[in-house]
Amino acid sequence: MQEHEKALNSIAVYIRMNPETMEGMQLRKFLWSLYDSQELINLMRFYGRLPLGIRNLVQTVNDAAISGILQRTDLHRALVVSGEFRRREFARASEESINHFADVEATMVMLARTLPPCKGSQCIGQLLENFEEVKRVLLIEQNKPARPEADPDEGCPF
């Protein structure tokens, strides 16, 4: 097993045991950013917030990614071991988050109505279109089952 694979495995185990800690959430974002580029992180801030041992693991994985030896299958295995695929599949936004989102959207709508036609108003219009898509996704996620019918990690050989 290569050094980056050992580091990934250690990160995955850490996430599995501590998914909701600040470090666990940052590590989750880190893995997803490498896996599908859907999460973005500021590496300088990220490194600064991690304990030294975890920082060294992240550095090893990041070095492997930069050098091209980190494989998507390595990341997939780490996301399975950490429970991230299951967690993401059944995650839901809280009522508080959805209410906050609605408040922000209402503020954006009011701003769009009061701005004169300009580049800024066009950008706000684009943001509101994106808000519609996010709202649609959040509402779909609200209707997810509370518990998985089957554990997607169960029976995984990793």
N, C-alpha and C positions, 0 to 999 in steps of 0.2 A: 504494500500500500504506500502510495507516495505521500509526501509531507502535506500537500494541500488537501488530500483526501482525509488524512487524519484530522487536520484542522477543521475541515467542513463537518466531519462527524462530531467533533467536540462542540462546535457551534450548534449543530442540530440538537444534540442532547441538552445543551444549555437552554435552548429555546423551548424544548419540550417540557423541561422542568420549571422554567421561569418565563412563560410567554407574555405575561402582563407587566413585568417589571420594565423600567425605562430601558435597561440594556437589552432585554428580550425583545421589546418592540423595535428598537433600533436594529438589532440583528435580523429580525424578520424582514424589515424594509431592505436591509442590505442584501439578503439572499434573493428577494423578489427583484431587486434592481438588477442583479446579475442574471437572473433567470429570464425575465421578460421585459425589462426596462420600463415597467409600468410604475415603479416607485423610483423616486429620485432622492438622493441623499447628498448632503454636503460632507465630503469625507473629512475635511479638517475639523468641523464641529463633531462629527461622528467619532473620530479617533479620540478627540479630547475628552469625551464623556465616558469612555470605556475604561474599565480597570485594565492594568497592564497585561495580565494574562490573556484576556479576551482580545485586547488590541493586537497582541502578537499573532493570535489565530487569524484575525481579520486581515492583517498585513500579509500573512502567508497566502490566504485565499486571493486577496487582491493582486498580489504579485503573480500568482498562477494565471489569473484572468488576463492581466496585462501581457504576460509572455505567451498567451495562447494555449497553455496546457490544460486549463480548466475546461472541462467538457460539460455540455448541457446535462448529460446523464448524471454527472457528479452532483450538480445542483438539484436535479430532480430527486435523486436519492436523499439528499439533505433535507429537502422540503417535505418528503414523505416521512422520514425519521422524526423530524421536528413536529409533525402533525399539522403543518401549515396548509396543505391542500384541503384537509378536512376543515380546519379552522376557517379558511377563506370561503369554502363552499357554503358553510352554514352561518357565516357572520351576518349580523344585522345591525343597522344603525339604530341607536337608541331613539326613543320618542323625543328626548331633549335635543338630540342632534338634528332630527328632522324639523322640530319647531324652530331651532336656531337657523337652519337652512332657509326655512320659509320666511323668517324675519329678514334675513339678508337679501333674499330675492325681492321682497316687498320694497326694501330700501332701494335696491337697484332699479326697480320699475319706476319708483318716484323720481329718482335721479334722471332716468332716461326721459321722462316726461318734462322735466324742467330745464334740461340742457338745450341750448339752441343747436341747430344742425351744424355739426363739426366732426372732426376726426374722432374726438373723444366720445361723442354720442354714437358714432358707428361702432366703436370698440365695445361700448356698453351693450349695444344691440347684439353683438356677437356673443358677449358674455351671457346675456339672457337666453340666447339659443342654447348655449352649453348648459345653463341652469336647467332648462327644460329636459335635456337628456339625463342629467344627473338626478333630477327629481323622478323621472321615469324609472331609472335604475334603482333608486332608493325605495320606491314604492313596490317594485317587483321583489326586492330583497325582503321587504317587510312581510311578504306573503310566503317566505320560505318556511318549511317545517321547522318547528322548534327543536326537534331532535332528528338526527339522521336515521333513516330506516335501516341503513346498513353502514357499517364503518368502512369508508373507502381505504383506510390504512390497514384494515384487517387482512391477514393472509399475505401481506407484502413481505417478500423475502429479504428486505433490507433491514 
